[in-house]
Every structure is written in C-alpha cells, then in structure tokens.
Amino acid sequence: MGRKQLYIGFIFALLILIGCGEKKVPLAETPIKKDQNIRHATGFTIHSENEVTIIKVTAPWPGAQQSFTYALVPKEKLASMTFPRDAYDAIVAIPVEKMVITSTTHIPSLEALDELNVVVGFPNTDFISSPKARELVDNGQIKELGMNESINTEIALALKPEVVMGFGINDTNKAYETIKQAGIAVVYNGDWVEQTPLGKAEWIKFFAPFFQKEQQADRIFKEIETSYMEAKQLAQKATEKPSVLTGGLYKDVWYVAGGQSWMAQFLNDANANYLWADTEETGSIGLSLESVLEKAQQADFWLNPSSQTSYAELESVNPHHKQFEAFTKKKIYSNAIEKGAKGGLIFYELAPQRPDLVLKDLITILHPGLLPDHEPRFFKPLH
C-alpha cells in the first residue's frame, strides 16, 4: 500500500527522572480533572490534572495490546513537582522547543500550529513535500536521520531534541530504545492508525499540548470539521450515485480499498457507489484481475491505479486495463500525480490533516457542478 511510505514515526520529550532528594510537591492528591473533547479520533485521550496534561495513546499501531501515557508539565512548574514512579512512559517539559519527527503526517499539524521551526531531524527527508518544511531541510535546520527503522541514533542524539515523536508498527524498534536510554523520551503517535477522515485530522489536538496551543488546535480542527460536514451534506444533493473502482495491480494482485477503510469512507461521504463498500476490511483487499474485471468493468470511475499516472503507462503495464470502461472513457484519477520537490506524495503528507479538501476533490470528480469553484488539490486526471 502506497501510504506506507508515510508510516514513519518517532521522537519525543525531555524525560525527567523521579525522586530527587529535595522536598517537592506531589502531583495533585485530589486532582482537578478536565477532559479535552475528542469527538472523532479513537487512538488517544487528553485530560488535565491541575497544571499537568495527561495524554494517553491507546492505539499506537494496529492491534496494539499496550497503551502509552505521557505527562506534559510547564517548564516553570517541573522542578516543584514529583510524580508516582512508573506512572508515565515519559514526562515532558512544555513548551517543547526541539523535536524530531518521523512521519510526514506530523508536518501539516506542526505547520498549522506555527511550530514547524521546532523540528530538528527527520528520517529520509526526500519524502517531505511541504515547501516550508523543505526550506528548513535545504537550509540545514532539519537534519537527515536515515531510514525510520534504522535511524542514525548518533546524529539524532547529537541534535539534543526534547522530544522524539515516533511511529511504530510494533514495540521492537531498537533505535527508539537507544534514544530512551540516552534520557530522551520517545512519544508514539498513532495518527496513521485512525480509520476515519475526521479522526485522522483530529490528531492536531495531540500535538497542541506540547506547545500549549490547545485553543488554536481546537479552532483549526473546528474549521476543518465544519468544511468537511458541509461538503458531505452537499454531496447528498447529487441526483446520481456513480460507481467507483479503486486501486490497481501489484505483482499480479489487484489491491482495492476495504469497505471500512479511510478511502471507502471518503467515497461514502462523497455519495458514491463504492463497489467494495460492503466488505469489512479496514485496509486493502488483494484480488485477481479477473475478479475485479467481473465486478468493476463498467465502473463509472477508477481511482488510484497503483503508481501509474498516464493511460499509456497503464496500458503498457497490462493491456487488460483497456477493458475497463473508466479507461476507454478517460475517467481515471490518481492521488499520486502531485509530488513534492523530491518526489514525496503530497496526498500522504497533507490529506490526513485536510480531509475536507480530499472530500471536495472527490465531489468535484464524481458530481461535476456541485463545487464549481473548487480546484482539485490531490486527485488529478491521468494524462
């Protein structure tokens, strides 16, 4: 699945050890609690206990059997507090000023919060598409850290980040362990595990407490949510419900989006007849070319045919592609055409944080005329 290029994740905040000799104030024996309203995301919770913000990540990767809890403490209060031993996976002094991130999906949230300048390191910077972030790479502020599963820990430690914002497919990343042993906390970010469009976007609220910008994140997300819901309601006014095929061949296996996947939910909200909408998979489904032809030969539209971006390329890869009506009628669109300066796919970086733009793209394609002024951002026609 193409989006795995984004499944990068990694570094986090100042880990403070517990129990120094001087007398300190214990963390609220009778805490004043306030839960932050998380309406769509299911992978994390946030609440405050007096002046401490507690973030719990319950879905750091698919099928995770463990959760992680982080305490965020204002820098001016940290020296006067003690914490129960082993209560938290990390204690972070905020606001954070130096951070390593490991997924391109982290970039749009930091940019929206005006905190991109805190980023000092990233694994495989060629994946970065944001012009502002690329400028920071080009001027040397964001250092190259290698590949995510084998991050150059020597360089990472030399950067002295307060936080390493990580992503993981499990808990066996040796680089993360090395970083934690050096006294730097690794905070797992599970934005990529979320299955709903607005659920992914709401992870901007996960980033906000690290910079004490909760209100700004709430405002940004509310604007995205409102934009998305208005577009969804508009799509319901369409008089037709076009049929849609997704995906393409990879080594003789055709991968379509599962019926409970992120893409399938976009198509449902765009008022489309997605041909695999009744399946239960949250990821992709591997099928034979024959079975896809049988079900989707007459599909009105075809989205994301693997990495191919032209009809000539699609035909050269497999001549059977010409049997689909979407091919002959030139109704194929791809999110792999728009790339950053070094070839990173803009869709996989920005789309999780701006699902409203994704939905508007799809409505513009599937229901011409409903959004006459919308200029497609991610999905472009094959040439």
PAZADO-526605 format. One line per field, with one value per residue (C-alpha): residue in one letter; y, x, z. Coordinates in pm, whole numbers, plus 50000, padded with zeros to 5 digits. Layout:
% residues N
residuo: A,...
yy: Y,...
xx: X,...
zz: Z,...
% end
This chain:
% residues 383
residuo: M,G,R,K,Q,L,Y,I,G,F,I,F,A,L,L,I,L,I,G,C,G,E,K,K,V,P,L,A,E,T,P,I,K,K,D,Q,N,I,R,H,A,T,G,F,T,I,H,S,E,N,E,V,T,I,I,K,V,T,A,P,W,P,G,A,Q,Q,S,F,T,Y,A,L,V,P,K,E,K,L,A,S,M,T,F,P,R,D,A,Y,D,A,I,V,A,I,P,V,E,K,M,V,I,T,S,T,T,H,I,P,S,L,E,A,L,D,E,L,N,V,V,V,G,F,P,N,T,D,F,I,S,S,P,K,A,R,E,L,V,D,N,G,Q,I,K,E,L,G,M,N,E,S,I,N,T,E,I,A,L,A,L,K,P,E,V,V,M,G,F,G,I,N,D,T,N,K,A,Y,E,T,I,K,Q,A,G,I,A,V,V,Y,N,G,D,W,V,E,Q,T,P,L,G,K,A,E,W,I,K,F,F,A,P,F,F,Q,K,E,Q,Q,A,D,R,I,F,K,E,I,E,T,S,Y,M,E,A,K,Q,L,A,Q,K,A,T,E,K,P,S,V,L,T,G,G,L,Y,K,D,V,W,Y,V,A,G,G,Q,S,W,M,A,Q,F,L,N,D,A,N,A,N,Y,L,W,A,D,T,E,E,T,G,S,I,G,L,S,L,E,S,V,L,E,K,A,Q,Q,A,D,F,W,L,N,P,S,S,Q,T,S,Y,A,E,L,E,S,V,N,P,H,H,K,Q,F,E,A,F,T,K,K,K,I,Y,S,N,A,I,E,K,G,A,K,G,G,L,I,F,Y,E,L,A,P,Q,R,P,D,L,V,L,K,D,L,I,T,I,L,H,P,G,L,L,P,D,H,E,P,R,F,F,K,P,L,H
yy: 50000,50330,50516,50304,50547,50764,50522,50687,50783,50877,51117,51293,51496,51559,51256,51361,51102,51084,51116,51368,51431,51776,51804,51860,51893,51566,51568,51655,51411,51545,51646,51890,51700,51833,51608,51756,51694,51443,51380,51163,51023,50697,50643,50896,51087,51411,51542,51784,51735,52078,52212,51876,51749,51372,51219,50850,50681,50371,50273,50336,50076,49832,49562,49708,49534,49815,50184,50470,50755,51085,51372,51721,51976,52351,52408,52659,52403,52092,52145,52179,51854,51484,51203,50845,50613,50429,50612,50762,50644,50992,51327,51623,51981,52220,52416,52195,52380,52096,51790,51504,51376,51057,51076,51326,51321,51511,51807,51963,51976,52143,52385,52474,52539,52762,52524,52383,52557,52319,52027,51943,51595,51359,51014,51029,51398,51336,51228,51579,51783,52094,52395,52546,52221,52171,52515,52405,52090,52288,52538,52258,52310,51974,51708,51380,51081,50788,50541,50508,50151,50218,50582,50715,50745,50916,51209,51206,51225,51499,51715,51701,51702,51739,51508,51230,51191,50831,50598,50224,49904,49734,49799,49647,49950,49929,50291,50409,50205,50361,50708,50638,50501,50833,51010,51132,51025,50865,50952,50724,50896,50676,50920,50673,50404,50608,50487,50789,51108,51341,51103,51143,51520,51548,51439,51805,51813,51557,51790,52107,52046,52008,52379,52492,52568,52371,52656,52713,52343,52337,52631,52479,52142,52301,52481,52156,51964,52227,52238,51858,51826,52099,51920,51588,51742,51899,51561,51422,51661,51473,51305,51020,50786,50686,50352,50356,50115,50172,50053,49854,49565,49494,49172,49020,49105,49387,49574,49758,49965,49770,49871,50009,50184,50553,50580,50390,50630,50926,50769,50704,51066,51178,50990,50735,50371,50212,49858,49704,49911,49602,49442,49454,49522,49844,49813,49681,49360,49151,49023,48871,49082,48852,48907,49284,49286,49083,49328,49664,49653,49902,50121,50490,50598,50442,50597,50544,50284,50199,50431,50481,50839,50813,50599,50494,50378,50194,50014,49922,49768,49545,49564,49425,49768,49879,49652,49885,50145,50401,50358,50397,50691,50860,50856,50758,50985,50947,51097,51003,51274,51568,51533,51742,51876,51545,51313,51270,51225,51534,51330,51109,51409,51659,51467,51318,51669,51817,51559,51839,51905,51533,51512,51823,51675,51360,51551,51764,51447,51238,51513,51783,52110,52077,52258,52468,52684,52405,52346,51980,51958,51589,51390,51469,51301,51067,51219
xx: 50000,50150,50078,50328,50594,50435,50428,50730,50722,50938,51098,50984,51047,51265,51245,51284,51380,51190,51268,51543,51647,51492,51135,50884,50509,50338,50117,49767,49641,49292,49336,49113,49040,48926,48891,48950,48668,48791,48496,48629,48974,48976,49351,49423,49273,49377,49290,49445,49507,49566,49851,49962,49832,49798,49798,49717,49782,49564,49632,50000,49988,49729,49636,49849,49799,49959,49900,50136,50079,50265,50265,50323,50433,50500,50875,50841,50646,50852,51115,50848,50665,50716,50540,50446,50722,50642,50310,50410,50606,50756,50740,50776,50860,50649,50650,50882,51146,51333,51161,51245,50951,50934,50625,50533,50183,50326,50430,50091,49979,50301,50281,49919,50019,50309,50558,50745,51062,51092,51171,51542,51550,51358,51423,51451,51387,51319,50968,50892,50676,50571,50753,50810,50949,51165,51314,51414,51571,51756,51899,52017,51779,51607,51878,51863,51836,51841,51553,51290,51361,51734,51757,52109,52092,52429,52300,51965,52128,52367,52065,51959,51586,51348,51102,51119,50772,50767,50559,50586,50445,50534,50743,51071,51241,51600,51673,51394,51535,51876,51725,51525,51834,52005,51738,51524,51162,51000,50633,50429,50194,49919,49756,49805,49605,49284,49031,48802,48883,48797,48958,49295,49257,49176,49531,49628,49490,49754,50035,49890,49965,50337,50331,50047,49833,49517,49281,49448,49421,49054,48986,49177,49006,48663,48714,48820,48529,48276,48419,48405,48048,47922,48081,47931,47585,47628,47719,47384,47214,47361,47094,47324,47549,47836,48011,48379,48672,48990,49350,49547,49778,50095,50275,49957,49745,49491,49458,49129,49040,48847,48491,48580,48897,48977,48925,48597,48460,48558,48369,48065,48062,48104,47781,47946,47861,48188,48182,48354,48169,48011,48343,48475,48844,48995,49298,49331,49193,49404,49210,49273,49246,48969,48753,48800,48707,48395,48277,48408,48449,48163,48254,48198,48524,48858,49072,49442,49565,49884,50170,50073,49992,49912,49688,49986,50174,49869,49826,50194,50188,49894,49688,49384,49345,49184,48888,48763,48510,48674,48986,48812,48604,48905,48755,49066,49205,49512,49642,49999,50043,50102,50451,50683,51018,51196,50918,50724,50350,50165,49849,50003,50152,49869,49547,49517,49513,49288,49016,48781,48997,49003,48625,48582,48818,48607,48280,48422,48515,48206,47942,48055,47880,47825,48151,48221,48484,48687,49031,49130,49425,49511,49322,49420,49314,49556,49704
zz: 50000,49890,50204,50390,50280,50542,50814,50963,51325,51611,51872,52191,52500,52800,53027,53388,53644,53967,54329,54384,54742,54782,54901,54623,54588,54490,54181,54299,54555,54484,54119,53937,53617,53282,52978,52634,52391,52130,51901,51618,51698,51892,51943,52218,52509,52677,53019,53262,53632,53778,53560,53419,53083,53059,52710,52669,52335,52318,51956,51873,51594,51453,51700,51980,52315,52513,52562,52648,52891,52886,53136,53000,53260,53219,53243,53525,53736,53670,53942,54211,54133,54195,54014,54104,53989,53664,53628,53293,52992,52969,53142,52906,52989,52780,52563,52356,52156,51978,51831,51599,51396,51193,50969,50702,50852,51150,50935,50845,51209,51320,51029,51110,51471,51356,51520,51221,51339,51635,51402,51401,51247,51018,50866,50485,50422,50050,50150,50279,50038,50235,50081,50426,50562,50253,50308,50659,50512,50248,50499,50726,51018,50967,50958,50767,51003,50762,50747,51017,51124,51137,51236,51278,51655,51674,51470,51650,51994,51880,51792,52160,52093,52382,52209,51954,51801,51688,51481,51509,51367,51697,52009,51886,51731,51858,51767,51995,52281,52231,52235,52552,52725,52649,52852,52562,52559,52259,52221,51998,51757,51613,51371,51085,51266,51267,51011,50971,50782,51070,51319,51148,51128,51498,51587,51561,51916,52012,51902,52055,52427,52354,52265,52495,52190,52267,52182,51846,51761,51862,51633,51339,51373,51407,51076,50906,51060,50952,50600,50577,50706,50474,50178,50287,50308,49967,49815,49925,49682,49385,49174,49066,49261,49030,49077,49173,49141,49341,49333,49082,49012,49204,49105,48959,49267,49248,49575,49633,49938,50201,50279,50621,50507,50511,50135,50139,50399,50183,49894,50109,50225,49863,49782,49557,49497,49602,49465,49770,50031,50187,50285,50641,50580,50712,50487,50133,49980,49740,49437,49096,48783,48663,48971,48951,48583,48656,48921,48803,48426,48389,48686,48614,48777,48868,49141,49219,48969,49161,49065,48700,48609,48235,48015,47802,48111,48240,47908,47888,48236,48145,47823,48006,48168,47841,47913,48186,48073,48301,48085,47750,47875,48040,48389,48586,48858,49078,49401,49300,49037,49270,49418,49630,49513,49590,49479,49803,49751,49871,49934,50200,50380,50378,50316,50668,50813,50542,50476,50374,50067,49983,50004,49791,49530,49513,49492,49209,49019,49093,49085,48841,48908,49281,49362,49051,49222,49380,49231,49294,49532,49540,49276,48919,48590,48418,48105
% end
